[in-house]
Amino acid sequence: MKRSITLRLSAMFAAVSLVVFTLTGAGLFFLMQGLLFNELRETLDTRARIASLIVAHAPDVQKWAFVQEKLRDLSPADSPMHYYVEGPDPRFRFGTPIVGKVTGDVGPNHLLVRPQGCEYDIITSTYTIPASGDRPEVKLVVGSDCLRTEGMLRRFGLALGALIALSTVAVALLSRAVTRFGLAPLRRLTREAAQLSPSNRRQRLHADALPEELHELATSFNGALERLDKAYERLESFNADVAHELRTPVSILIGQTQVALTRDRSVEQLQQTLQSNLEEFERLRVIVNDMLFLSRSDRGERATDLTEVSLRGEIERMLEFLEMPLEEAQLRVEVQGDARAWVNTSLIGRAVSNLFVNAIQHSPPGTLLQATVAPQDGHVEIAVSNPGEPLDPFVREHIFDRFYRIQEARSNSHENHGLGLSIVKAVAEMHGGTVFVRSAGGINTFGFSVAVESAGAFVVPAAGIVNQGRAGVPLHVSP
């Protein structure tokens, strides 16, 4: 069941109002009760002082008759006042004792007594009158029934309760109207969001006229739409590039196969055709494997099977496999610096290999390639530098995108399908690092970083030794 924010806010406002009104009403009720009983006590004390003076001025039996007459005058049948005088001498007594259950006290020397069978309390006050003449010491009890006071309090409480209930209902209704008015921008925002369509990915929510709270929400939502739009654009571009890359080898395979089937071929010619097809299949396999690897990286997969290794050692090991391409390109390599880190050696080797392949493809013969290992705060940077034309900012921004090539014509598509540097970026992200490219002074530097895991990275001094590879490619190792 869907819950309405309007109803929830209205109910919350009503509940808060009920609590506030109830506390206020309770305070008013107890204040009224205190005032009424205080007035009742003052009236009782005044009557008690008068009765005390009358009793005190009656020292003998003759004057006690006068006291009885005066006390009867003070407490007629319809009066709420009660007088009772108790003493050891029966001649000096008056009235009927007030008998009942004590229900509380309302001040010093004031008790509330509930007589049996009575529906209201009687407030009493007791005074001791010293002996005088023939009259011994007596106790004067003055009482006043609380029927009128309790009736007023009961009516006041009922009126207050009804007023609280009506006020709470009124607050609930008004808060519903106010809440609906306050949530009007949210309803407009909801209608705008409902009108968003995949056919118009540029459509955004109008956040300028919204309140501050909704403005932040709409801005965040627009930011999410912007990111989704860019992701769709990258996906569309990626799909187009994949189709282009796969179309070329598939077209070659179809064409060669059709030519082979048009007329009889010798075994040698068929073998040549199959060899050419095998090369295209190998190219397709590489593209598919690279795409699968990048897909795992996009799902947030992190590198596993980490081993603490010397990154310099991994670079030198990879250079042994690249001796032939380096020799054919007439390039020399110099390695500088070292650090140890916890990495997946297979992935790091693949990334380093792609950096060197990129440098080989874009370096003139007879130049020097430089590989650098540089520890940073919590990371280690691995970079490969080569001479080349300066790269403009747009190229540097997109150089690690998938299928991106500096050459628009894709003239080298047979040698490079545009995923090498994208794989470098994926390997870096799987190791908690990033990629970077720098271009200055005729030197282009491509590299990536890896986060140092539990072992930490530390610089290892390197000796300045020149090591000859198996094919005679000089690997300059500098500190």
DAQUIMO-V563047 format. One line per field, one symbol per residue. ss: DSSP state (h for helix, s for strand, l for the rest). psi: psi as a letter, one per 40 degrees, with the letter a starting at -180 (. if undefined). Layout:
ss = ???
psi = ???
This chain:
ss = llllhhhhhhhhhhhhhhhhhhhhhhhhhhhhhhhhhhhhhhhhhhhhhhhhhhhhllllhhhhhhhhhhhhhhllllllsssssssllhhhlslllllssssssllllssssssllllllssssssssllsllsllsssssssslhhhhhhhhhhhhhhhhhhhhhhhhhhhhhhhhhhhhlhhhhhhhhhhhlllllllllllllllllhhhhhhhhhhhhhhhhhhhhhhhhhhhhhhhhhhhhhhhhhhhhhhhhhhhllllhhhhhhhhhhhhhhhhhhhhhhhhhhhhhhhhllllllllsssshhhhhhhhhhhlhhhhhhlllsssssllssssslhhhhhhhhhhhhhhhhhllllllsssssssslllssssssssslllllhhhhhhlllllllllllllllllllllhhhhhhhhhhhllllssssssllssssssssslllllllslllllsssslllllsssssl
psi = hhhhddddddddddddddddddddddddddddddddddddddddddddddddddddfgeidddddddddddddegideieihhhhhidhddfiiahihhahheiifihehihhhiheieiihhihhihhiihbehahihhhhihifddddddddddddddddddddddddddddddddddddedddddddddddehidegeehiihedeiidddddddddddddddddddddddddddddddddddddddddddddddddedihiiddddddddddddddddddddddddddddddddeehiiafihhihddddddddddeeddddddefiihhhiiiiiihihdddddddddddddddddfhiieihihhhhhhaheihhhihiiiiiihidddddedeihehidhdefdfdddheeeddddddddddeefaiiihihifehhhhiiiihhaddiiihhiiigihhhideehhghhi.
